[in-house]
Amino acid sequence: METNEQFNAEIQGILVQMMNWFHRFCMENDIRYYVIGGTMLGAARHQGFIPWDDDIDVGIPRKDYERLAALLSKRTDQRYVLETPHSDDRNFIYTCSKLYDTTTTLVEHARINIKRGIFIDIFPLDGAGNTLDESKKNFKKLDYLFRLYMTRVMAIDPQKNLYKRAVACAAHAIPNFIIDNNKLRLKIHDICKEHDFDKCKYGGNMLGAWRFREIMETRIMGTPTLYKFENIEVFGVEHYDEYLTHLYGDWRKLPPIEQQVTHHNFVECDLKTPFIGN
């Protein structure tokens, strides 16, 4: 019987193949990207995945992010497909884009479960402002809508306290004709792109899990820099120590053993069956 560690290693292997393809595609099309978040942490600390991790996060400055979507929409080879917040599928709930491996099946737990494949998260990098106060003000305008949207589309977590569960129930109870989830997602998208990443002193991943902590001086991202990642190379943040310290504090220290677990909640994962037509 396959252990969790062996299964996780298989997922990581598929993700490395995807990332190798993605890296070459970006190189061929002059698309600037960085691995970010836990993927950047893994590249710097482990020269690959954080051992218990099972995803890859990429950040792309908005202009290249939109050009990537346009280029991938024209491809006829459909092994890897990109789905964006503009997706017509009402089951697609994400505010970022996702690159899927169509030869696999993965079902993620949400208010309505999402059936796709193994994926790479692709986040736009946007400007926030030219001062810290301006950046906080602009982010706050976005953050309320982002939190409302995520509360509406995600499943209620039984481990949350009673107040948070009650808030989630109330958000779920508001019918879609009053708050249309697709329109709300696109409004969030439009607010994010109001400020150019390359023209602002502060910016970053406005849609990240760490919220305002992911906003920092844009110079920290710098020139995409090659890092070893498992058996391939990927582009990451130039000033990685500043970036990781800003995001995680003492990033060189491993978390307690009980925290060394994946944060994803998969209902089903089949690495050999295509999700399209399944």
N, C-alpha and C positions, 0 to 999 in steps of 0.2 A: 504494500500500500504506500502511496506517495505521501511524504510528509509535507507539512506547511512550508518548511524551508525549501524543499525541492520544487514545490509548486511556485513559490515566490521567485525562485531562481529562473524558472521557465518564463514567467511574466517579464522579469528583468531582461532575459535574452531577447524576447520579442521587441521590447522597448528599445534596446540597443540597436537592433536592426532598423527599426523605424527612425531612430535618431540619426543613424548613419545616412539613411536615404534623405532625410530632411536636411541635414547639414550639407550634403552634396547639392541638393536642389537650391538651397539658399546661396551657396557659393556660385553656382552656375548662373543665377539670376540676380546677383549682386543685392541680396536682401540681408540687411543687418539684423542680427538676432543675438540674444544672450540667454544662456541657461540661468534661471533665477531660483530664489527660494531654496527649498530643500535639495534641488538638483545642483545648484551652485555650491551649497554646503557639502554635498557628497563629493563633488569634483575637487574641492579644496582639501577636505579632511580625509577622504577615502580613495581619491582618484577614481571614483565611480559612484555607484549607488550608496547611499546610507544603507547598511546591510538589511534593515527591516523595511525599506521603502519599496513601493511598487508603482511609482509614477514618475513622470518627467514634466517639469514646468519650464516654459520658454517665454521670454518677453521680447516683443518686437516694437520699435518705435512706430507710431500710428501710420505714417505714410507707407512704410514698408509692409506693415500688417495688412493694410487694405490692398496693396499691390500683390501680396502673397495670395490673398483670397481670390483676386481676379485671375491670377495665373493658374492656380489649382483648379478653378472652375472650368478651364479650357482643356484640361487633360483628359485623354481617353483611357489611359491605364487607371483602373479603379481599385488597385490593391490598397492604396491609401487615399482616403477622401477627407476633405475638410468641411466641417459644419460650423456655421457662424451664428451669431445672435439674430441674423436676418432669416434664419431657417423658416421654411413654411410649415414644418412639422411642429404641431402644438405640444408634442411631448419633449421637444428640445427646450430645456429650461435655462441654459447657461448664458451668463453675460459675457463670457470669453468664447474663443473658438476652440474646437477640438479636432485633432487629426486622428482618424480612426483606421485601424487595421481591419479591413472588411473580411479577412479570412478567419476572424475570431468572433466570439460572442461574449459580451459582458453586460450584465443587468445591474444597474446602480439603484440603490434604494432612495426613493424620493416620495413626495406626495402621490405622484403617479410614476411608477418605476420606469426607468429609461433603458431601453434595449438597444445597444450599439455594439462596439468592439473595444479591444484594448486601445488606449488613447494616449496622446500627448496633449496636455493643456497648453494653449497658445494665448497669451495675454497681450493686449495692446499696452504700450508704454506711452503715457500722456503727460503733458505739462500740468502743474498744479498752481504755479504762481512764481513771482520773482522775489517775494519775501515770505518768511515763515507764517506771518499773520494772514497774508493774502492766500497762501496755500491752504491753511486751516479753514478759512472762510469758504473757499471754493470746494474743498473736500466735504465740508459739512453739508453743503447743498446736495451733493451726490449721495452721501452716506445714509441719510434718512430713507431715500428712495431705494437704495440698494438693500438695506436691512429689511424694509417692508417687503420687497420683492422676494428675497430669499426666504423669509418667514412664510410667505404664501405658497411657494413652490416646493419647499422641502418638507419631508415627513416630520411629524412631531416626535421629538426625542424623549422617550420615557425617563431618561436619566437627568433631564433638566428639572429645575425646581418648579413648584406648583405655579408660581407667577408666570414664568416663561412659557410653560405649557398652556396656561390660560390665554396668554397673548397670542400664541400660535393658533389656538382654536378659534379665537376671535378673527384673526387674519384670514383663516381658511373659510370662515363663515361668510365673508363678504363676497357676493356673487361676481362673476367675471364681467357682467354687463356694467357694474359699477367701477371696478378696478380691473381693467383688461390686462392680464399678465404679459401678453406679447407687446402691447403698446408701452407698458411700464418698462419692460426690458429694453426696448428701443429708445425710450426717453433717457434711460441710464447711459446707454451707448452714446447718444448725442451730447449729453452733458460732459462725458469723459473727453470727448474730442474737441472741446471748446478752446483748449490751450495746447500749443505746439510743444512737444517734448524738447525739441532742439532749441527752442527760443526762450525757455523758462529756466530760471536758476534751480527751481525745485520741481520734481516730478517723479514718476515711477509707475508702478502697477496700482492703478486706482481701484482695481477689482480684486485685490489680493485678500487672503484670509487674515493677514495681520493688520488690515485696514490702514490707518494713517502712518503706522510705523514703516510701511512700504514706500512712503514718500520721503525723498532725501535729495540732496544736491545732485543734479543730473550729471555733474562732472565725475561723480563716483562710478557711474556706469562706464564712462570713457570709451575707449576704442575696444571693440570686441577682441578678446584675447583667447588664444587656444589653450585648452586644458585637456589633460588625459582623462578619459572617462571610460572605465572598463578597458576594452580593446580598441576604442576609437578615440578621436579627438572632437571636441565641441568648442564653440565659442562661449565665453563667459564674461563676467564683469571684470574690467581692467583693475580696479582698486578693490579687490575681493575682500581684503581684511577689513577695510572701512565698511563695505557693504554688509558683510556677515556680522560684524560687531554691532552695527546699527540695528540689524534685524533680530539677532539672537543673543547679543551680549557675548559671553565667553563661549564662542562657537567651537573651540577646540576640545572642550570638555564634553564627554558623552553624557547623555541623560541617564537617570536611574533606570535600572533594568526593566521595571514595570512600565516605563514610558517608551520602551523600545518596541513599539508595535505600529502597524499601519493604521492610518486614520480613515481609510476608506471602508465603506459599508456595501460590499458586493452581495447581491442576492444570488447571482449565478455567474460563473466564469467558465467558459469552454474554449480552450485554446486551439481546437481543431475544427470547429464548426463555424462557417460564415454566418454573420447575423442577418445579412440581406437574404430575404426569402425564407428565413427560419422562424 
